[in-house]
Amino acid sequence: MTETRKSIFPIMKNIIAGIIAPLLLVAPIRQSEAETPATAVCQPGQSGCITVYIRELKKPEGMLGVLLYSSKQGFPDKPDMAVARRIKKISSTAHEVTFENIPYGTYAVSVLHDENSNGKMDKTFIGIPKEGFGVSNNPKIKTGPPSFSESLFSLDRKQADVTVTMKYF
């Protein structure tokens, strides 16, 4: 090797290690923080748990994003406007996610099957979803996304169960 290559190789190696190592450390922490604990604890009083059963995932790969909304603002696809969210690595075609200590009220759930794990809903050039999605109450899909009012359910007891059937185009 030439003298220039010998001196550049260690520098490039350090730059690559400096970029990749932090990503490897951060990614598992973020995922584990977002996953639902194995045993959900529902506190008595004016709050409860919502367990979302997700069915008919097309394939057991990618990530599952589950969003809980208390108003129509941002529903169904603005995660920053959700009152709670869970992200989970997919390992089968059916999953469940639990939201704990949620105040009694009305809510709607939105689910995204992020097949390529890029953190967003991929769409065609005319806006048709390329990945699976679903919402609470499983309303019929018309033109555009389901509305908040079609997807509403009540949490008025310690435990509410919601089943979301995934849809793919």
DSSP file with accessible surface (Angstrom, degrees, kcal/mol):
  #  RESIDUE AA STRUCTURE BP1 BP2  ACC     N-H-->O    O-->H-N    N-H-->O    O-->H-N    TCO  KAPPA ALPHA  PHI   PSI    X-CA   Y-CA   Z-CA
    1    1 A M              0   0  158      0, 0.0     2,-0.0     0, 0.0     0, 0.0   0.000 360.0 360.0 360.0 151.1    0.0    0.0    0.0
    2    2 A T     >  -     0   0   82      1,-0.1     4,-2.1     4,-0.0     5,-0.2  -0.309 360.0-108.8 -75.2 165.0    1.1    3.5   -0.6
    3    3 A E  H  > S+     0   0  143      1,-0.2     4,-1.8     2,-0.2     5,-0.2   0.881 118.4  54.2 -62.6 -35.8    1.9    5.8    2.4
    4    4 A T  H  > S+     0   0   90      1,-0.2     4,-2.0     2,-0.2    -1,-0.2   0.932 108.2  48.0 -66.0 -45.4   -1.3    7.8    1.8
    5    5 A R  H  > S+     0   0  164      1,-0.2     4,-2.3     2,-0.2    -1,-0.2   0.894 109.4  53.9 -62.3 -40.7   -3.5    4.8    2.0
    6    6 A K  H  < S+     0   0  115     -4,-2.1    -1,-0.2     1,-0.2    -2,-0.2   0.893 112.8  43.0 -61.6 -37.6   -1.8    3.5    5.1
    7    7 A S  H  X S+     0   0   66     -4,-1.8     4,-0.7    -5,-0.2    -1,-0.2   0.814 115.4  48.2 -81.7 -26.2   -2.5    6.8    6.9
    8    8 A I  H  X S+     0   0   81     -4,-2.0     4,-2.8    -5,-0.2     5,-0.3   0.867  99.0  67.9 -81.2 -34.8   -6.1    7.3    5.6
    9    9 A F  H  X S+     0   0  128     -4,-2.3     4,-2.6     1,-0.2     5,-0.2   0.918 100.8  45.3 -55.8 -50.0   -7.3    3.7    6.5
   10   10 A P  H  > S+     0   0   62      0, 0.0     4,-2.2     0, 0.0    -1,-0.2   0.899 113.8  51.3 -62.6 -34.7   -7.0    4.1   10.4
   11   11 A I  H  X S+     0   0   99     -4,-0.7     4,-2.2     2,-0.2    -2,-0.2   0.954 112.2  45.0 -65.6 -46.9   -8.8    7.5   10.1
   12   12 A M  H  X S+     0   0   91     -4,-2.8     4,-2.8     1,-0.2     5,-0.3   0.905 111.3  53.8 -63.3 -40.7  -11.6    6.1    8.0
   13   13 A K  H  X S+     0   0  131     -4,-2.6     4,-2.5    -5,-0.3    -1,-0.2   0.923 110.3  46.8 -60.5 -43.1  -11.9    3.1   10.3
   14   14 A N  H  X S+     0   0  116     -4,-2.2     4,-2.3    -5,-0.2    -1,-0.2   0.889 111.9  50.5 -67.5 -38.0  -12.3    5.5   13.3
   15   15 A I  H  X S+     0   0   87     -4,-2.2     4,-1.3     2,-0.2    -2,-0.2   0.953 112.7  45.9 -65.2 -47.0  -14.9    7.6   11.6
   16   16 A I  H >X S+     0   0   90     -4,-2.8     4,-2.9     1,-0.2     3,-0.6   0.941 114.1  48.3 -62.6 -44.9  -17.0    4.6   10.6
   17   17 A A  H 3X S+     0   0   54     -4,-2.5     4,-1.9    -5,-0.3    -1,-0.2   0.897 108.8  55.1 -62.7 -37.2  -16.7    3.2   14.1
   18   18 A G  H 3< S+     0   0   48     -4,-2.3    -1,-0.2    -5,-0.2    -2,-0.2   0.786 115.2  38.7 -67.4 -25.8  -17.6    6.6   15.6
   19   19 A I  H <X S+     0   0  103     -4,-1.3     4,-1.0    -3,-0.6    -2,-0.2   0.896 121.1  40.3 -89.2 -46.2  -20.8    6.6   13.5
   20   20 A I  H  X S+     0   0   83     -4,-2.9     4,-2.2    -5,-0.2     5,-0.2   0.919 107.1  59.9 -75.5 -42.6  -21.9    3.0   13.7
   21   21 A A  H  X S+     0   0   47     -4,-1.9     4,-1.8    -5,-0.3     5,-0.2   0.926 105.6  47.5 -56.7 -47.8  -21.1    2.2   17.3
   22   22 A P  H  > S+     0   0   61      0, 0.0     4,-2.4     0, 0.0    -1,-0.2   0.894 110.7  53.4 -62.2 -34.7  -23.5    4.9   18.8
   23   23 A L  H  X S+     0   0  113     -4,-1.0     4,-2.4     1,-0.2    -2,-0.2   0.904 107.6  50.5 -64.9 -39.7  -26.3    3.8   16.4
   24   24 A L  H  < S+     0   0  119     -4,-2.2    -1,-0.2     1,-0.2    -3,-0.1   0.858 113.7  45.9 -66.8 -32.3  -25.9    0.2   17.7
   25   25 A L  H  X S+     0   0  125     -4,-1.8     4,-0.7    -5,-0.2    -2,-0.2   0.879 117.1  42.2 -77.3 -37.4  -26.1    1.4   21.3
   26   26 A V  H  X S+     0   0   54     -4,-2.4     4,-2.4    -5,-0.2     5,-0.2   0.911 103.8  63.2 -79.0 -41.9  -29.1    3.7   20.8
   27   27 A A  H  X S+     0   0   58     -4,-2.4     4,-2.2     1,-0.2     5,-0.2   0.917 104.2  45.3 -56.3 -48.6  -31.3    1.6   18.6
   28   28 A P  H  > S+     0   0   73      0, 0.0     4,-2.6     0, 0.0    -1,-0.2   0.889 112.1  53.3 -65.5 -33.4  -31.9   -1.3   21.1
   29   29 A I  H  X S+     0   0   90     -4,-0.7     4,-2.2    -3,-0.2     5,-0.2   0.955 110.0  47.0 -64.3 -47.5  -32.6    1.2   23.9
   30   30 A R  H  X S+     0   0  177     -4,-2.4     4,-1.5     1,-0.2    -1,-0.2   0.934 114.3  47.2 -60.4 -44.2  -35.2    3.1   21.9
   31   31 A Q  H  X S+     0   0   57     -4,-2.2     4,-1.4    -5,-0.2     3,-0.3   0.951 112.7  47.8 -65.2 -46.0  -36.9   -0.2   20.8
   32   32 A S  H  < S+     0   0   77     -4,-2.6    -1,-0.2     1,-0.2    -2,-0.2   0.866 109.5  53.7 -67.3 -33.4  -37.0   -1.7   24.3
   33   33 A E  H  < S+     0   0  146     -4,-2.2    -1,-0.2    -5,-0.2    -2,-0.2   0.864 111.7  46.4 -64.3 -34.2  -38.3    1.5   25.9
   34   34 A A  H  < S+     0   0   23     -4,-1.5    53,-0.6    -3,-0.3    -2,-0.2   0.711  91.4  98.3 -84.5 -20.0  -41.2    1.5   23.4
   35   35 A E  S  < S-     0   0   72     -4,-1.4    53,-0.1    51,-0.2    62,-0.1  -0.348  82.3-105.9 -72.0 150.9  -42.2   -2.1   23.7
   36   36 A T        -     0   0   24     60,-0.1    -1,-0.1     1,-0.1    63,-0.1  -0.536  38.1-110.0 -73.9 134.7  -45.1   -3.1   25.9
   37   37 A P        -     0   0   70      0, 0.0    61,-0.1     0, 0.0     3,-0.1  -0.296  24.6-117.9 -62.3 153.9  -44.0   -4.7   29.2
   38   38 A A  S    S+     0   0  109      1,-0.2     2,-0.6    -3,-0.1    -2,-0.1   0.868 105.0  37.5 -63.3 -37.2  -44.9   -8.4   29.5
   39   39 A T  S    S-     0   0  114      2,-0.0     2,-0.2     0, 0.0    -1,-0.2  -0.940  81.6-151.3-120.4 112.8  -47.2   -7.8   32.5
   40   40 A A        -     0   0   42     -2,-0.6     2,-0.5    -3,-0.1     9,-0.1  -0.579   6.1-146.8 -81.3 142.2  -49.3   -4.7   32.4
   41   41 A V        -     0   0   84     -2,-0.2     2,-0.6     7,-0.1    60,-0.2  -0.950   8.8-164.0-113.2 120.1  -50.3   -3.1   35.6
   42   42 A a        -     0   0   21     -2,-0.5     7,-0.1    58,-0.1     6,-0.1  -0.922  13.1-144.2-104.6 119.4  -53.7   -1.4   35.7
   43   43 A Q        -     0   0   93     -2,-0.6     4,-0.3     5,-0.1    58,-0.1  -0.603  20.3-116.1 -80.5 141.3  -54.1    1.0   38.7
   44   44 A P  S    S+     0   0  109      0, 0.0     2,-0.4     0, 0.0    -1,-0.1  -0.282  76.3  53.6 -70.2 162.8  -57.6    1.2   40.3
   45   45 A G  S    S-     0   0   46      1,-0.1     0, 0.0     2,-0.0     0, 0.0  -0.918 113.9 -16.3 118.5-139.8  -59.5    4.4   40.2
   46   46 A Q  S    S+     0   0  148     -2,-0.4    58,-2.4    58,-0.0     2,-0.3  -0.014 118.3  67.9 -97.2  28.7  -60.3    6.6   37.2
   47   47 A S  E     +A  103   0A  23     -4,-0.3     2,-0.2    56,-0.3    54,-0.1  -0.959  54.9 168.3-140.7 161.8  -57.8    5.0   34.9
   48   48 A G  E     -A  102   0A   0     54,-2.5    54,-3.1    -2,-0.3     2,-0.4  -0.804  33.0 -85.0-152.5-167.8  -57.4    1.6   33.2
   49   49 A a  E     - b   0 159A   0    109,-2.9   111,-2.3    -2,-0.2     2,-0.5  -0.885  22.4-154.7-115.0 146.2  -55.6   -0.4   30.6
   50   50 A I  E     -Ab  99 160A   0     49,-2.3    49,-2.9    -2,-0.4     2,-0.6  -0.987   9.6-163.9-119.0 118.7  -56.4   -0.7   26.9
   51   51 A T  E     -Ab  98 161A   8    109,-2.7   111,-2.7    -2,-0.5     2,-0.6  -0.923   4.8-158.1-105.0 124.3  -55.2   -3.9   25.3
   52   52 A V  E     -Ab  97 162A   0     45,-3.5    45,-2.1    -2,-0.6     2,-0.6  -0.917   1.0-157.9-105.0 120.0  -55.0   -3.8   21.5
   53   53 A Y  E     -Ab  96 163A  53    109,-3.4   111,-3.2    -2,-0.6     2,-0.5  -0.893   9.3-158.1 -98.0 118.0  -55.1   -7.1   19.7
   54   54 A I  E     -Ab  95 164A   0     41,-3.5    41,-2.1    -2,-0.6     2,-0.3  -0.887  15.7-176.7-104.0 123.4  -53.6   -6.8   16.2
   55   55 A R  E     + b   0 165A  88    109,-2.8   111,-2.5    -2,-0.5    39,-0.2  -0.827  48.6  25.2-121.6 157.3  -54.7   -9.5   13.8
   56   56 A E        +     0   0  135     37,-0.3     2,-0.2    -2,-0.3    -1,-0.2   0.838  61.6 177.7  62.7  41.8  -54.0  -10.5   10.2
   57   57 A L        -     0   0    6     36,-2.2    -1,-0.2    -3,-0.2   111,-0.0  -0.567  30.7-133.4 -67.5 136.5  -50.5   -9.0    9.7
   58   58 A K  S    S-     0   0  119     -2,-0.2    -1,-0.1     1,-0.2    35,-0.1   0.874  79.7  -0.5 -65.1 -39.6  -49.4  -10.0    6.2
   59   59 A K  S    S-     0   0   71      2,-0.2     2,-1.7    33,-0.1    -1,-0.2  -0.995  71.2-113.0-151.9 151.5  -46.0  -11.2    7.3
   60   60 A P  S    S+     0   0   69      0, 0.0     2,-0.3     0, 0.0    33,-0.1  -0.312  80.7  96.5 -85.1  57.3  -43.9  -11.4   10.5
   61   61 A E        +     0   0  106     -2,-1.7     2,-0.2    31,-0.1    -2,-0.2  -0.979  62.2  22.0-141.5 155.3  -41.3   -8.8    9.6
   62   62 A G  S    S-     0   0    7     -2,-0.3    28,-2.5    28,-0.2     2,-0.3  -0.564  88.5 -49.7  94.9-156.2  -40.7   -5.2   10.3
   63   63 A M  E     -CD  89 114B  30     51,-2.4    51,-2.1    26,-0.2     2,-0.5  -0.858  35.9-140.2-122.6 156.6  -42.1   -3.0   13.1
   64   64 A L  E     -CD  88 113B   1     24,-2.9    24,-2.3    -2,-0.3     2,-0.5  -0.975  13.2-164.6-118.1 123.9  -45.5   -2.4   14.5
   65   65 A G  E     -CD  87 112B  19     47,-2.6    47,-2.6    -2,-0.5     2,-0.5  -0.956   5.8-173.3-110.4 124.2  -46.5    1.2   15.5
   66   66 A V  E     -CD  86 111B   1     20,-2.9    20,-2.4    -2,-0.5     2,-0.4  -0.981   4.0-169.8-121.6 121.8  -49.6    1.5   17.7
   67   67 A L  E     -CD  85 110B  22     43,-3.2    43,-2.3    -2,-0.5     2,-0.5  -0.915   9.9-155.3-115.9 139.4  -50.9    5.0   18.4
   68   68 A L  E     -CD  84 109B   0     16,-2.8    15,-2.5    -2,-0.4    16,-1.3  -0.957  14.7-170.0-115.3 123.5  -53.6    6.0   21.0
   69   69 A Y  E     - D   0 108B   1     39,-3.0    39,-1.9    -2,-0.5    13,-0.1  -0.900  22.6-171.4-115.4 144.2  -55.5    9.2   20.4
   70   70 A S  S    S+     0   0   56     -2,-0.4     2,-0.3    37,-0.2    36,-0.2   0.394  78.9  25.6-109.3  -1.9  -57.9   11.1   22.7
   71   71 A S  S    S-     0   0   49      2,-0.2     4,-0.2    10,-0.2    37,-0.1  -0.958  85.2-104.3-150.3 169.9  -59.1   13.6   20.0
   72   72 A K  S >  S+     0   0  148     -2,-0.3     3,-1.4     2,-0.1     2,-0.3   0.674  83.0 114.8 -73.8 -12.8  -59.4   13.8   16.2
   73   73 A Q  T 3  S-     0   0  111      1,-0.3    -2,-0.2     8,-0.1    -3,-0.1  -0.399  94.7  -5.2 -61.8 115.0  -56.3   16.1   16.1
   74   74 A G  T 3> S+     0   0   15     -2,-0.3     4,-2.2     1,-0.3     3,-0.4   0.310  96.5 175.8  86.6 -11.1  -53.6   14.1   14.2
   75   75 A F  T <4  +     0   0   22     -3,-1.4    -1,-0.3     1,-0.3    73,-0.2  -0.538  55.7   4.1 -73.1 135.9  -55.7   10.9   13.9
   76   76 A P  T  4 S+     0   0   14      0, 0.0    -1,-0.3     0, 0.0    -9,-0.1  -0.970 135.5  21.6-104.5   4.1  -54.7    8.5   12.4
   77   77 A D  T  4 S+     0   0   78     -3,-0.4    -2,-0.2     1,-0.1    44,-0.1   0.219  88.0  92.6-128.7  20.6  -51.2    9.3   11.2
   78   78 A K    ><  -     0   0  109     -4,-2.2     3,-2.0     1,-0.2     4,-0.4  -0.817  46.5-174.0-114.6  92.8  -49.6   12.0   13.3
   79   79 A P  G >  S+     0   0   55      0, 0.0     3,-1.4     0, 0.0    -1,-0.2   0.824  80.0  64.1 -57.0 -32.5  -47.6   10.2   16.1
   80   80 A D  G 3  S+     0   0  140      1,-0.3    -6,-0.0    -6,-0.1    -2,-0.0   0.706 102.2  50.6 -66.7 -17.9  -46.7   13.5   17.8
   81   81 A M  G <  S+     0   0   96     -3,-2.0    -1,-0.3    -7,-0.1   -10,-0.2   0.468  87.4 105.0 -98.7  -2.5  -50.4   14.1   18.5
   82   82 A A    <   -     0   0   16     -3,-1.4   -13,-0.3    -4,-0.4     3,-0.1  -0.472  68.3-139.8 -75.9 148.7  -51.1   10.7   20.0
   83   83 A V  S    S+     0   0   76    -15,-2.5     2,-0.3     1,-0.2   -14,-0.2   0.726  86.5   5.5 -80.8 -21.9  -51.5   10.5   23.8
   84   84 A A  E     -C   68   0B  19    -16,-1.3   -16,-2.8    -5,-0.0     2,-0.3  -0.983  67.1-172.0-155.9 153.7  -49.5    7.2   23.9
   85   85 A R  E     -C   67   0B 110     -2,-0.3     2,-0.4   -18,-0.2   -18,-0.2  -0.994   6.5-163.3-148.8 152.3  -47.6    5.1   21.4
   86   86 A R  E     -C   66   0B  45    -20,-2.4   -20,-2.9    -2,-0.3     2,-0.4  -0.996   3.1-163.4-135.3 140.9  -45.9    1.7   21.3
   87   87 A I  E     +C   65   0B  72    -53,-0.6     2,-0.4    -2,-0.4   -22,-0.2  -0.988  16.7 177.1-124.4 133.3  -43.4    0.4   18.8
   88   88 A K  E     -C   64   0B  43    -24,-2.3   -24,-2.9    -2,-0.4     2,-0.3  -0.999  32.0-119.5-142.4 136.5  -42.8   -3.3   18.7
   89   89 A K  E     -C   63   0B 116     -2,-0.4     2,-0.3   -26,-0.2   -26,-0.2  -0.584  38.5-122.3 -72.0 135.5  -40.6   -5.6   16.5
   90   90 A I        +     0   0    6    -28,-2.5   -28,-0.2    -2,-0.3     3,-0.1  -0.650  42.8 158.3 -85.8 134.5  -42.9   -8.1   14.7
   91   91 A S        +     0   0   97     -2,-0.3     2,-0.3     1,-0.2    -1,-0.1   0.373  66.9  16.3-131.5  -4.4  -42.3  -11.8   15.2
   92   92 A S  S    S-     0   0   49    -33,-0.1    -1,-0.2   -31,-0.0   -33,-0.1  -0.909  82.4 -97.5-154.2-177.6  -45.7  -13.3   14.2
   93   93 A T  S    S+     0   0   72     -2,-0.3   -36,-2.2   -33,-0.1     2,-0.3   0.357 106.4  49.3 -94.3   6.4  -48.9  -12.4   12.3
   94   94 A A        +     0   0   37    -39,-0.2     2,-0.3   -38,-0.2   -39,-0.2  -0.992  65.8 166.2-142.4 137.4  -50.8  -11.5   15.5
   95   95 A H  E     -A   54   0A  14    -41,-2.1   -41,-3.5    -2,-0.3     2,-0.3  -0.944  21.1-146.5-141.7 165.0  -49.7   -9.2   18.4
   96   96 A E  E     -A   53   0A  93     -2,-0.3     2,-0.4   -43,-0.2   -43,-0.2  -0.986   9.5-170.7-136.2 147.7  -51.0   -7.4   21.4
   97   97 A V  E     -A   52   0A   1    -45,-2.1   -45,-3.5    -2,-0.3     2,-0.4  -0.997   9.1-153.2-135.8 136.9  -50.0   -4.1   22.9
   98   98 A T  E     -A   51   0A  12     -2,-0.4     2,-0.5   -47,-0.2   -47,-0.2  -0.951   4.9-158.7-118.7 133.4  -51.2   -2.7   26.2
   99   99 A F  E     -A   50   0A   0    -49,-2.9   -49,-2.3    -2,-0.4     3,-0.3  -0.942  23.1-153.9-103.1 123.7  -51.5    0.9   27.2
  100  100 A E  E     +     0   0A  39     -2,-0.5   -51,-0.2   -51,-0.2   -58,-0.1  -0.682  61.4  12.6-102.8 155.9  -51.5    1.2   31.1
  101  101 A N  E    S+     0   0A  75     -2,-0.3    -1,-0.2   -60,-0.2   -52,-0.2   0.877  75.2 165.9  51.8  48.3  -52.9    3.9   33.4
  102  102 A I  E     -A   48   0A  16    -54,-3.1   -54,-2.5    -3,-0.3    -1,-0.2  -0.818  39.4-115.1 -93.3 126.9  -55.0    5.6   30.8
  103  103 A P  E     -A   47   0A  79      0, 0.0   -56,-0.3     0, 0.0    52,-0.1  -0.294  40.8 -92.1 -60.3 145.1  -57.6    8.0   32.2
  104  104 A Y  S    S+     0   0   73    -58,-2.4     2,-0.3    52,-0.1    52,-0.2  -0.281  81.3  92.9 -55.8 142.1  -61.2    7.1   31.6
  105  105 A G  E    S-G  155   0C  30     50,-1.9    50,-3.3    -3,-0.1     2,-0.4  -0.983  76.2 -52.8 163.1-165.6  -62.5    8.6   28.4
  106  106 A T  E     +G  154   0C  67     -2,-0.3     2,-0.3    48,-0.2    48,-0.2  -0.871  54.6 168.8-107.7 141.9  -63.0    8.1   24.7
  107  107 A Y  E     -G  153   0C  16     46,-2.7    46,-2.2    -2,-0.4     2,-0.3  -0.896  24.0-149.5-142.9 167.8  -60.1    7.0   22.4
  108  108 A A  E     -D   69   0B   0    -39,-1.9   -39,-3.0    -2,-0.3     2,-0.4  -0.984  15.2-144.9-141.0 147.4  -59.2    5.7   19.0
  109  109 A V  E     -D   68   0B   0     42,-0.4    27,-2.0    -2,-0.3     2,-0.4  -0.916   8.8-167.6-116.9 141.0  -56.3    3.5   18.0
  110  110 A S  E     -DE  67 135B  14    -43,-2.3   -43,-3.2    -2,-0.4     2,-0.4  -0.989   7.2-165.7-125.9 136.2  -54.2    3.6   14.8
  111  111 A V  E     -DE  66 134B   1     23,-3.2    23,-1.8    -2,-0.4     2,-0.4  -0.974   4.3-168.3-127.0 136.7  -51.8    0.8   13.8
  112  112 A L  E     -DE  65 133B  36    -47,-2.6   -47,-2.6    -2,-0.4     2,-1.0  -0.989  15.1-150.7-123.1 130.3  -49.1    0.7   11.2
  113  113 A H  E     -DE  64 132B   0     19,-2.8     2,-1.7    -2,-0.4    19,-0.5  -0.845  15.5-163.8 -95.2  95.5  -47.3   -2.3    9.9
  114  114 A D  E >   -D   63   0B   9    -51,-2.1   -51,-2.4    -2,-1.0     3,-1.4  -0.624  10.1-178.7 -82.3  84.4  -43.9   -0.7    9.0
  115  115 A E  T 3  S+     0   0   32     -2,-1.7    -1,-0.2     1,-0.3   -51,-0.0   0.825  79.3  38.3 -60.3 -35.6  -42.7   -3.6    6.9
  116  116 A N  T 3  S-     0   0   88     -3,-0.1    -1,-0.3   -54,-0.1   -54,-0.1   0.332 104.3-126.5-100.9   7.9  -39.4   -2.1    6.0
  117  117 A S    <   +     0   0   62     -3,-1.4    -2,-0.1   -54,-0.2   -55,-0.1   0.801  66.0 134.7  55.3  37.6  -38.8   -0.5    9.5
  118  118 A N  S    S-     0   0   68      2,-0.3    -1,-0.1   -55,-0.1     3,-0.1   0.403  73.2-113.6 -96.4   3.0  -38.2    3.0    8.1
  119  119 A G  S    S+     0   0   70      1,-0.2     2,-0.3    -5,-0.1    -5,-0.0   0.623  83.6  72.8  82.3  13.1  -40.5    4.7   10.6
  120  120 A K  S    S-     0   0  129      0, 0.0     2,-0.6     0, 0.0    -2,-0.3  -0.976  86.3 -94.0-152.4 164.4  -43.2    5.9    8.3
  121  121 A M        -     0   0   48     -2,-0.3     2,-0.3   -44,-0.1    -7,-0.1  -0.736  40.4-142.7 -80.5 117.7  -46.1    4.8    6.1
  122  122 A D        -     0   0   28     -2,-0.6     8,-3.4     7,-0.0     9,-0.8  -0.675  24.7-176.4 -82.3 137.4  -44.9    4.2    2.6
  123  123 A K  B     -H  129   0D 103     -2,-0.3     2,-0.0     6,-0.3     0, 0.0  -0.905  26.9-106.3-131.8 159.9  -47.3    5.3   -0.1
  124  124 A T    >   -     0   0   49      4,-2.6     3,-2.2    -2,-0.3     6,-0.1  -0.252  50.3 -91.1 -73.2 174.2  -47.6    5.2   -3.9
  125  125 A F  T 3  S+     0   0  200      1,-0.3    -1,-0.1     2,-0.1    -2,-0.0   0.731 130.2  50.0 -64.0 -17.7  -47.2    8.4   -5.8
  126  126 A I  T 3  S-     0   0  115      2,-0.1    -1,-0.3     0, 0.0    -2,-0.0   0.323 125.5 -99.1-103.2   9.2  -50.9    9.0   -5.6
  127  127 A G  S <  S+     0   0   40     -3,-2.2    -2,-0.1     1,-0.3     3,-0.0   0.568  71.7 144.5  93.3  10.0  -51.1    8.4   -1.8
  128  128 A I        -     0   0   75      1,-0.1    -4,-2.6     2,-0.0    -1,-0.3  -0.683  56.9-107.9 -82.9 130.0  -52.3    4.8   -1.6
  129  129 A P  B     -H  123   0D  26      0, 0.0    40,-0.4     0, 0.0    -6,-0.3  -0.315  26.0-168.8 -59.7 134.9  -50.6    3.0    1.4
  130  130 A K  S    S+     0   0  130     -8,-3.4     2,-0.3     2,-0.1    -7,-0.2   0.508  72.5  57.2 -95.6 -11.1  -48.0    0.4    0.4
  131  131 A E  S    S-     0   0    7     -9,-0.8    38,-0.1     1,-0.1   -17,-0.1  -0.803  96.1 -87.2-119.9 163.6  -47.9   -1.0    4.0
  132  132 A G  E     +E  113   0B   0    -19,-0.5   -19,-2.8    -2,-0.3     2,-0.3  -0.302  46.4 169.6 -72.0 150.5  -50.6   -2.4    6.3
  133  133 A F  E     +EF 112 167B  25     34,-1.8    34,-2.8   -21,-0.2     2,-0.3  -0.957   7.7 175.2-151.0 166.2  -52.7   -0.3    8.6
  134  134 A G  E     -E  111   0B   3    -23,-1.8   -23,-3.2    -2,-0.3     2,-0.3  -0.969  11.1-154.7-168.8 159.5  -55.7   -0.6   10.8
  135  135 A V  E >   -E  110   0B   7     -2,-0.3     3,-1.6    30,-0.3    30,-0.3  -0.938  39.2 -79.2-137.4 162.1  -57.8    1.4   13.3
  136  136 A S  T 3  S+     0   0    0    -27,-2.0    28,-0.1    -2,-0.3    16,-0.0  -0.218 115.2  23.8 -60.0 150.6  -60.1    0.6   16.2
  137  137 A N  T 3  S-     0   0   84     26,-0.4    -1,-0.2     1,-0.2    27,-0.1   0.346 103.2-118.1  71.2  -6.9  -63.6   -0.6   15.3
  138  138 A N    <   -     0   0   51     -3,-1.6    -1,-0.2    25,-0.1    -2,-0.1   0.869  41.3-165.8  47.1  53.6  -62.3   -1.7   11.8
  139  139 A P        -     0   0   16      0, 0.0    -4,-0.1     0, 0.0    -1,-0.1  -0.259  30.6 -88.4 -66.1 158.5  -64.5    0.7    9.8
  140  140 A K        -     0   0  177      1,-0.1     2,-0.5     6,-0.0    -2,-0.0  -0.408  44.2-117.3 -63.5 142.3  -64.8    0.2    6.0
  141  141 A I        +     0   0   51     -3,-0.1     2,-0.1    -2,-0.1    -1,-0.1  -0.718  43.8 163.9 -86.6 124.7  -62.2    1.9    4.0
  142  142 A K        -     0   0  140      2,-0.5     2,-0.6    -2,-0.5    -1,-0.0  -0.103  57.9 -39.0-111.5-146.6  -63.5    4.6    1.7
  143  143 A T  S    S+     0   0  145     -2,-0.1    -1,-0.1     2,-0.1     0, 0.0  -0.736 118.5   3.0 -82.8 122.1  -61.7    7.4    0.0
  144  144 A G  S    S-     0   0   49     -2,-0.6    -2,-0.5    -3,-0.1     3,-0.1  -0.157 108.1 -41.7  90.1 173.5  -59.1    8.6    2.5
  145  145 A P        -     0   0   88      0, 0.0    -2,-0.1     0, 0.0   -68,-0.0  -0.290  69.7 -90.0 -73.5 157.6  -58.3    7.4    6.0
  146  146 A P        -     0   0   10      0, 0.0     2,-0.1     0, 0.0    -5,-0.1  -0.297  48.3-112.5 -61.8 152.1  -61.0    6.4    8.5
  147  147 A S     >  -     0   0   46      1,-0.1     4,-0.8    -3,-0.1     5,-0.1  -0.439  15.2-117.3 -86.5 162.0  -62.3    9.2   10.8
  148  148 A F  H >> S+     0   0   27      1,-0.2     3,-1.0     2,-0.2     4,-0.7   0.918 115.2  54.9 -61.2 -43.3  -61.8    9.5   14.5
  149  149 A S  H >4 S+     0   0   89      1,-0.3     3,-0.6     2,-0.2    -1,-0.2   0.851 105.7  52.0 -64.3 -32.9  -65.5    9.3   15.1
  150  150 A E  H 34 S+     0   0   59      1,-0.2    -1,-0.3    -3,-0.1    -2,-0.2   0.723 114.4  44.5 -70.9 -21.5  -65.7    5.9   13.2
  151  151 A S  H << S+     0   0    0     -3,-1.0   -42,-0.4    -4,-0.8    -1,-0.2   0.390  85.3 126.4-105.7  -0.3  -62.9    4.6   15.4
  152  152 A L    <<  +     0   0   59     -4,-0.7     2,-0.3    -3,-0.6   -44,-0.2  -0.286  26.2 166.6 -65.6 144.1  -64.0    5.8   18.8
  153  153 A F  E     -G  107   0C  26    -46,-2.2   -46,-2.7     9,-0.0     2,-0.4  -0.951  29.5-115.9-146.7 163.1  -64.3    3.5   21.8
  154  154 A S  E     -G  106   0C  61     -2,-0.3     2,-0.6   -48,-0.2   -48,-0.2  -0.838   8.6-159.1-107.4 141.8  -64.7    4.1   25.5
  155  155 A L  E     +G  105   0C   1    -50,-3.3   -50,-1.9    -2,-0.4     5,-0.1  -0.964  38.3 140.3-110.7 105.4  -62.5    3.3   28.4
  156  156 A D        +     0   0  102     -2,-0.6     2,-0.3   -52,-0.2    -1,-0.1   0.084  60.0  43.4-134.3  19.5  -64.8    3.4   31.4
  157  157 A R  S    S-     0   0  129   -108,-0.1  -108,-0.1  -111,-0.0     3,-0.1  -0.908  99.8 -81.8-152.6 178.2  -63.6    0.4   33.5
  158  158 A K  S    S+     0   0  126     -2,-0.3  -109,-2.9  -110,-0.2     2,-0.4   0.828 111.5  26.7 -59.5 -34.8  -60.3   -1.2   34.5
  159  159 A Q  E     -b   49   0A  67   -111,-0.2     2,-0.4  -109,-0.0  -109,-0.2  -0.993  59.0-177.9-138.0 130.2  -59.7   -3.0   31.2
  160  160 A A  E     -b   50   0A   3   -111,-2.3  -109,-2.7    -2,-0.4     2,-0.4  -0.993  13.5-154.9-123.8 134.8  -60.8   -2.4   27.6
  161  161 A D  E     -b   51   0A  93     -2,-0.4     2,-0.4  -111,-0.2  -109,-0.2  -0.932  11.1-176.1-111.3 133.9  -60.0   -4.7   24.8
  162  162 A V  E     -b   52   0A  12   -111,-2.7  -109,-3.4    -2,-0.4     2,-0.5  -0.996  11.0-154.7-129.9 132.3  -59.8   -3.6   21.2
  163  163 A T  E     -b   53   0A  68     -2,-0.4     2,-0.5  -111,-0.2   -26,-0.4  -0.936   8.0-167.8-109.5 128.8  -59.2   -5.7   18.1
  164  164 A V  E     -b   54   0A   0   -111,-3.2  -109,-2.8    -2,-0.5     2,-0.6  -0.973   7.4-155.4-116.4 123.4  -57.7   -4.2   15.0
  165  165 A T  E     -b   55   0A  38     -2,-0.5   -30,-0.3   -30,-0.3  -109,-0.2  -0.881  23.9-125.7 -97.2 122.6  -57.7   -6.2   11.8
  166  166 A M        -     0   0    8   -111,-2.5     2,-0.4    -2,-0.6   -32,-0.2  -0.349  20.5-153.8 -70.9 147.9  -54.9   -5.0    9.4
  167  167 A K  B     -F  133   0B  52    -34,-2.8   -34,-1.8   -36,-0.1     2,-0.4  -0.952   9.6-172.9-123.7 141.9  -55.7   -4.0    5.9
  168  168 A Y              0   0   56     -2,-0.4   -36,-0.1   -36,-0.2   -38,-0.1  -0.990 360.0 360.0-133.4 142.1  -53.4   -4.1    2.9
  169  169 A F              0   0  142    -40,-0.4    -2,-0.0    -2,-0.4   -37,-0.0  -0.744 360.0 360.0-106.0 360.0  -53.9   -2.7   -0.6
